Amino acid sequence: MDISFKIDPEVLIGSDTVSMAGTIASRHGSRIMIAADHNLDSNTVNRLKDVLIDSGLEAIVFDGIEESSSVEMADNIVELACAAHCNAIIGFGGEKTQIIARMAAIMAPMRITAFELLDGRIYHTKFFPLIAIPTEGMSAFSMTGFFIASDPRSRMVKSIQSPKNLYSAVIIDSNLFSFLSQNNAAAFVTESFFYAVEAYCSARGNFLSDALIERALTFYVKILRSGSGALAANAEVFAQASFLSAVGSSASCPGVGAALSAAINARTPIAKPLCSAALFPCLAERLVSARPEKMARLAAMLGAGKAATVADTAAASVEAIKRTISALSVPISLKEYNISLDHLTAASEAARSLDLTSNSPWTVSEEEVFKILKEIL
């Protein structure tokens, strides 16, 4: 197929790139809103604030975003940013922080609420310039024209359209990836790997996405095979992998696995990386049938060895994935949480209705989704 491809934001990757935040933010005005992750070390947030001040800017900090925060938190950011006459927003933190900051940047010029945005309120071409400084790498939806958020009223996932050129810049500073030294780091890296595999095998895949994501996959495999004790030493490699994966996913896109992971997380107290880890082998089995050549290449990356046929080599990728995840002590089942299948039926149907489902290289029926849930529960 023909490919029309454009990267909207300026992207800076490397060590101490956060030092450039003031230079970039100053292009938009003198007052900058920092929407920060509450779990970030105060010294880290103060460093960013000082960088902005040294550039002659005024920094207003909102640091109340936690992993359990509802997207309604975006209303608070909009209120504060508008009252302080801010010119741009910096999203500083993990995936939840980036989602809330992205919503706030869209909502602010119109003063609409998070619920209005979730309900499909049409935004105009005005928005606050957004600078993303992720502390967990770039997500699969960092550079796509939409992103997924959970509606707290129904605890269902919804897709939100993102304006073109919303992002002014993305600053990826590997020194900020403190999560790599935490207990959940292995699950988080596994989730990033899972999303990359889904995007690699997507029905929307093309030579550009394949080239970018194949390189990202080799990086992810290197990190995962280094063992949980060495994750922190691979921060720079993870930064590169997440960037390549995000750009590749903007030309392709993950599928039903990413949608189900978000849907289960929205409906239960289970962390999303653990949902993704449980779904990974189930989705891999289906990708083996739908994309045998690509899954055979993945098997080779994982060291599974070459079998007599492409189909047999591809099939070996599933066990290789299971071994890799198990070696990191990441559970590949959600049975210990005792979640009722009935409790997730409506949520899974909401996930299946997302456009993401059409990216999966097979027809995803209600029965198929139900079968997947039974396998992991």
C-alpha positions as CSV (number, residue, x, y, z in Angstrom):
1,M,0.0,0.0,0.0
2,D,1.0,3.6,-0.4
3,I,2.3,5.2,2.9
4,S,1.8,8.8,4.0
5,F,3.9,9.3,7.1
6,K,4.7,12.4,9.2
7,I,6.2,12.7,12.7
8,D,4.5,15.7,14.3
9,P,6.6,16.3,17.4
10,E,10.2,17.1,17.8
11,V,11.8,14.2,19.7
12,L,14.9,14.3,21.9
13,I,16.3,11.1,23.2
14,G,19.3,10.5,25.5
15,S,20.8,11.2,28.8
16,D,19.9,14.5,30.5
17,T,17.8,15.7,27.6
18,V,15.4,17.2,30.2
19,S,17.8,20.1,30.3
20,M,16.4,21.2,26.9
21,A,12.8,21.6,28.3
22,G,13.2,25.3,28.9
23,T,14.5,26.0,25.4
24,I,11.5,24.1,23.9
25,A,8.9,25.4,26.2
26,S,10.0,29.1,25.8
27,R,8.7,28.9,22.2
28,H,5.1,28.9,23.5
29,G,5.1,31.7,26.1
30,S,6.4,32.6,29.5
31,R,4.1,30.5,31.8
32,I,4.2,26.7,31.7
33,M,2.0,24.2,33.5
34,I,3.8,21.1,34.7
35,A,1.3,18.1,35.2
36,A,3.5,15.8,37.2
37,D,3.3,12.3,38.5
38,H,2.8,12.3,42.3
39,N,5.3,9.4,42.6
40,L,8.2,11.3,41.1
41,D,10.9,12.3,43.5
42,S,10.5,15.9,44.6
43,N,14.1,16.6,43.5
44,T,13.3,15.4,40.0
45,V,10.2,17.7,39.7
46,N,12.2,20.6,41.2
47,R,15.0,20.0,38.6
48,L,12.5,20.4,35.7
49,K,11.0,23.5,37.4
50,D,14.5,25.0,37.8
51,V,15.3,24.3,34.1
52,L,12.2,26.3,33.1
53,I,13.0,29.1,35.5
54,D,16.6,29.3,34.2
55,S,15.1,29.9,30.8
56,G,13.2,32.8,32.1
57,L,9.9,31.0,32.4
58,E,7.4,30.8,35.2
59,A,6.5,27.2,36.1
60,I,3.2,26.2,37.8
61,V,3.3,22.7,39.2
62,F,0.4,20.3,39.7
63,D,1.8,17.1,41.1
64,G,-1.3,15.2,42.2
65,I,-1.5,12.6,39.5
66,E,-1.3,9.0,40.8
67,E,-1.7,5.6,39.1
68,S,-5.2,5.3,40.7
69,S,-6.2,8.8,39.6
70,S,-9.3,9.2,37.5
71,V,-9.1,11.1,34.2
72,E,-11.3,13.8,36.0
73,M,-8.0,15.0,37.3
74,A,-7.6,16.7,33.9
75,D,-10.4,19.1,35.0
76,N,-8.2,20.3,37.9
77,I,-5.3,20.8,35.6
78,V,-7.4,22.8,33.1
79,E,-8.8,25.0,35.9
80,L,-5.3,25.8,37.3
81,A,-3.7,26.3,33.9
82,C,-6.4,28.7,32.7
83,A,-6.4,30.6,36.0
84,A,-2.6,31.0,35.8
85,H,-2.8,32.0,32.1
86,C,-0.5,29.2,31.1
87,N,0.7,28.9,27.5
88,A,1.6,25.2,27.4
89,I,1.4,22.0,29.4
90,I,4.2,19.6,30.2
91,G,3.2,16.0,31.0
92,F,5.8,14.7,33.3
93,G,5.5,11.1,34.4
94,G,4.2,7.7,33.5
95,E,1.4,6.6,31.1
96,K,-1.5,7.7,33.4
97,T,0.1,11.2,33.7
98,Q,0.6,11.4,29.9
99,I,-3.1,10.5,29.3
100,I,-4.4,13.1,31.7
101,A,-2.0,15.8,30.4
102,R,-3.0,15.0,26.8
103,M,-6.7,15.3,27.7
104,A,-6.1,18.6,29.6
105,A,-4.2,20.1,26.6
106,I,-7.2,19.3,24.3
107,M,-9.8,20.5,26.9
108,A,-8.3,23.8,28.0
109,P,-9.0,26.2,25.2
110,M,-12.7,25.3,25.2
111,R,-13.0,24.8,28.9
112,I,-14.8,21.5,28.4
113,T,-14.8,18.8,31.0
114,A,-13.2,15.3,30.9
115,F,-16.6,13.8,30.7
116,E,-17.5,15.9,27.7
117,L,-14.4,14.8,25.9
118,L,-15.1,11.2,26.8
119,D,-18.6,11.6,25.4
120,G,-17.3,12.7,22.1
121,R,-17.5,16.4,22.3
122,I,-16.0,17.8,19.1
123,Y,-12.9,19.8,19.8
124,H,-11.8,22.8,17.7
125,T,-8.4,23.3,16.2
126,K,-7.2,25.2,19.3
127,F,-5.3,23.3,22.0
128,F,-2.6,24.0,24.5
129,P,0.8,22.9,23.1
130,L,1.9,19.7,24.9
131,I,5.4,18.7,25.8
132,A,5.7,15.1,26.9
133,I,8.5,14.0,29.3
134,P,7.7,10.3,29.9
135,T,9.4,8.6,32.8
136,E,8.4,5.1,31.6
137,G,9.3,5.4,27.9
138,M,6.9,6.2,25.1
139,S,3.6,4.2,25.0
140,A,2.3,2.6,21.9
141,F,-0.2,5.4,21.5
142,S,2.2,8.3,22.1
143,M,2.3,9.2,18.4
144,T,-1.0,7.9,17.1
145,G,-4.0,10.1,16.3
146,F,-6.0,8.7,19.2
147,F,-5.5,7.3,22.6
148,I,-7.4,5.1,25.1
149,A,-8.8,6.3,28.4
150,S,-11.0,4.8,31.1
151,D,-14.4,6.4,31.8
152,P,-14.8,6.4,35.6
153,R,-18.6,6.5,35.3
154,S,-18.8,3.2,33.6
155,R,-15.3,1.9,34.1
156,M,-15.2,1.2,30.4
157,V,-12.4,2.1,28.0
158,K,-13.0,4.7,25.3
159,S,-11.0,6.0,22.4
160,I,-10.3,9.8,22.2
161,Q,-9.2,11.5,19.0
162,S,-6.1,13.6,19.3
163,P,-5.6,16.8,17.2
164,K,-2.7,16.9,14.8
165,N,0.3,18.7,16.0
166,L,-0.9,18.5,19.6
167,Y,2.6,17.6,20.8
168,S,5.2,20.3,20.6
169,A,8.0,17.9,21.6
170,V,8.7,14.6,23.3
171,I,11.7,14.5,25.6
172,I,13.0,11.0,26.5
173,D,15.6,11.2,29.2
174,S,16.7,7.7,30.2
175,N,18.1,9.0,33.5
176,L,14.4,9.5,34.6
177,F,13.5,5.9,34.1
178,S,13.5,5.1,37.8
179,F,10.8,2.5,37.3
180,L,13.4,0.1,36.0
181,S,14.7,-0.5,39.5
182,Q,11.2,-1.2,40.9
183,N,9.5,-4.6,41.5
184,N,7.1,-4.1,38.6
185,A,9.7,-3.2,36.1
186,A,9.8,-6.7,34.4
187,A,6.0,-6.6,33.9
188,F,6.2,-3.1,32.4
189,V,8.9,-4.0,29.9
190,T,6.9,-7.2,29.1
191,E,3.9,-5.0,28.3
192,S,5.9,-2.8,26.0
193,F,7.2,-5.9,24.2
194,F,3.7,-7.2,23.9
195,Y,2.4,-4.0,22.3
196,A,5.3,-4.0,19.9
197,V,4.6,-7.6,18.8
198,E,0.9,-6.8,18.2
199,A,1.8,-3.7,16.2
200,Y,4.4,-5.8,14.3
201,C,1.7,-8.3,13.3
202,S,-1.0,-5.7,12.7
203,A,-3.3,-5.8,9.7
204,R,-2.1,-2.2,9.1
205,G,1.6,-3.2,9.1
206,N,3.8,-2.1,6.2
207,F,7.5,-2.1,5.4
208,L,8.1,1.1,7.4
209,S,6.5,-0.2,10.6
210,D,8.1,-3.6,10.1
211,A,11.6,-2.1,9.9
212,L,11.1,0.1,13.0
213,I,9.4,-2.4,15.1
214,E,11.8,-5.3,14.2
215,R,14.6,-3.1,15.5
216,A,12.6,-2.3,18.7
217,L,11.9,-6.0,19.2
218,T,15.6,-6.9,19.2
219,F,16.2,-4.2,21.9
220,Y,13.3,-5.5,24.0
221,V,14.6,-9.1,23.8
222,K,18.0,-7.9,24.9
223,I,16.5,-6.2,27.9
224,L,14.2,-9.1,28.9
225,R,17.0,-11.7,28.5
226,S,19.3,-9.7,30.7
227,G,17.2,-10.7,33.7
228,S,15.2,-8.6,36.2
229,G,18.3,-7.7,38.2
230,A,19.9,-5.9,35.2
231,L,16.8,-3.9,33.9
232,A,18.1,-0.6,35.4
233,A,21.3,-0.9,33.4
234,N,19.3,-1.0,30.2
235,A,17.6,2.3,30.5
236,E,19.2,3.8,27.4
237,V,18.3,0.7,25.4
238,F,14.7,0.8,26.6
239,A,14.4,4.5,25.7
240,Q,15.5,3.6,22.1
241,A,13.2,0.6,22.0
242,S,10.1,2.5,23.2
243,F,10.8,5.3,20.7
244,L,11.1,3.0,17.7
245,S,8.1,1.0,18.8
246,A,6.0,4.2,19.2
247,V,7.0,5.5,15.8
248,G,6.4,2.1,14.3
249,S,3.0,1.9,16.0
250,S,2.0,5.2,14.5
251,A,2.5,3.6,11.0
252,S,0.8,0.4,12.2
253,C,-1.0,-0.1,15.5
254,P,-1.6,-2.7,18.3
255,G,-4.8,-4.7,18.2
256,V,-7.3,-6.4,20.5
257,G,-4.7,-7.4,23.0
258,A,-4.0,-3.8,23.9
259,A,-7.7,-3.0,24.0
260,L,-8.4,-6.0,26.4
261,S,-5.5,-5.1,28.6
262,A,-6.8,-1.6,29.1
263,A,-10.4,-2.8,29.6
264,I,-9.5,-5.4,32.3
265,N,-7.4,-2.7,34.1
266,A,-10.3,-0.3,34.0
267,R,-12.7,-2.8,35.5
268,T,-10.4,-4.4,38.1
269,P,-7.6,-3.5,40.5
270,I,-5.1,-5.5,38.4
271,A,-2.2,-3.4,37.1
272,K,-2.3,-3.0,33.3
273,P,1.2,-4.5,32.8
274,L,0.1,-7.7,34.5
275,C,-3.0,-7.8,32.3
276,S,-0.8,-7.5,29.3
277,A,1.6,-10.2,30.5
278,A,-1.3,-12.6,31.0
279,L,-2.8,-11.9,27.5
280,F,0.6,-12.1,25.7
281,P,0.8,-15.9,25.3
282,C,-2.9,-16.2,24.3
283,L,-2.6,-13.5,21.6
284,A,0.8,-15.0,20.5
285,E,-0.9,-18.3,19.8
286,R,-3.4,-16.6,17.5
287,L,-0.7,-14.5,15.8
288,V,1.2,-17.7,15.0
289,S,-1.7,-18.7,12.7
290,A,-2.4,-15.3,11.3
291,R,1.3,-14.1,10.8
292,P,3.5,-17.2,10.8
293,E,6.4,-15.5,9.0
294,K,6.7,-12.7,11.5
295,M,6.2,-14.9,14.5
296,A,8.9,-17.2,13.1
297,R,11.3,-14.2,13.0
298,L,10.3,-13.4,16.6
299,A,11.1,-17.0,17.6
300,A,14.5,-16.5,16.2
301,M,15.1,-13.3,18.1
302,L,14.1,-15.2,21.3
303,G,16.5,-17.9,20.6
304,A,13.9,-20.6,19.9
305,G,15.9,-22.1,17.0
306,K,14.8,-22.9,13.5
307,A,12.3,-25.8,12.9
308,A,11.7,-27.7,9.7
309,T,8.9,-25.4,8.5
310,V,8.0,-21.7,9.1
311,A,4.8,-22.8,10.8
312,D,6.8,-24.9,13.3
313,T,9.3,-22.2,13.9
314,A,6.5,-19.7,14.5
315,A,4.8,-22.1,17.0
316,A,8.0,-22.2,19.0
317,S,7.6,-18.4,19.7
318,V,4.8,-19.0,22.1
319,E,6.8,-21.2,24.4
320,A,9.8,-18.9,24.1
321,I,7.6,-16.0,25.2
322,K,6.3,-18.0,28.1
323,R,9.8,-18.9,29.2
324,T,11.0,-15.3,28.9
325,I,8.2,-14.0,31.0
326,S,8.4,-16.8,33.6
327,A,12.2,-16.2,34.0
328,L,11.4,-12.7,35.1
329,S,8.8,-14.0,37.6
330,V,6.0,-12.2,35.8
331,P,2.7,-14.2,36.1
332,I,1.0,-15.2,32.9
333,S,-2.4,-15.8,34.5
334,L,-4.9,-13.7,36.4
335,K,-6.5,-16.6,38.3
336,E,-5.1,-15.6,41.7
337,Y,-7.2,-12.5,41.6
338,N,-10.5,-14.5,41.5
339,I,-12.1,-12.1,39.0
340,S,-15.5,-13.3,37.8
341,L,-15.8,-13.8,34.0
342,D,-19.3,-12.2,34.3
343,H,-17.7,-9.1,35.7
344,L,-15.6,-8.6,32.6
345,T,-18.0,-9.5,29.9
346,A,-19.3,-5.9,29.3
347,A,-15.9,-4.4,29.6
348,S,-14.5,-6.9,27.0
349,E,-17.3,-6.0,24.6
350,A,-16.4,-2.3,25.0
351,A,-12.8,-3.2,24.2
352,R,-13.9,-5.2,21.1
353,S,-15.9,-2.2,19.8
354,L,-12.8,0.0,19.7
355,D,-11.1,0.6,16.4
356,L,-8.1,-1.2,17.7
357,T,-9.8,-4.6,17.1
358,S,-9.8,-4.1,13.3
359,N,-5.9,-4.0,13.5
360,S,-5.8,-7.6,14.6
361,P,-4.9,-9.8,11.6
362,W,-8.0,-12.1,12.1
363,T,-11.7,-11.5,12.7
364,V,-12.2,-10.9,16.4
365,S,-15.6,-12.2,17.3
366,E,-17.5,-12.0,20.6
367,E,-16.8,-15.8,21.0
368,E,-13.1,-15.2,20.5
369,V,-12.9,-12.5,23.1
370,F,-14.8,-14.7,25.6
371,K,-12.4,-17.6,24.9
372,I,-9.4,-15.4,25.5
373,L,-10.8,-14.2,28.9
374,K,-11.5,-17.8,29.9
375,E,-7.9,-18.7,29.2
376,I,-6.4,-16.0,31.4
377,L,-9.0,-16.1,34.2
